[in-house]
Amino acid sequence: MMMRRKEQQSQQPLFTSTAGFGTEDKARISELTKQVDENNQQILLQKLEIKQLKDQIIKLLGGGNGDGSSMMMMSQVQMQQYMT
């Protein structure tokens, strides 16, 4: 739940007005904002990929039907052993 709050906060614009900035500054802010958006999208894709890989590991170990529900059965230590 705390992570969700951080994600929501990071999605809020850093600057609500660029009135005090010059043209170069506005262009740089726009470029950086675009990079942040692209990075956030990449992070979301990587999180999805990690979840899919974890589900595959659990399925291969015979720990469930691959929907992630069996993740609760494995201890965190066991999961770390298989992930490293």
ABEGO torsion letter per residue (X at the ends): XAAAAAAAAAABBABABAAABBAAAAAAAAAAAAAAAAAAAAAAAAAAAAAAAAAAAAAAAGAEAGAGAAAAABBAAAAAAAAX
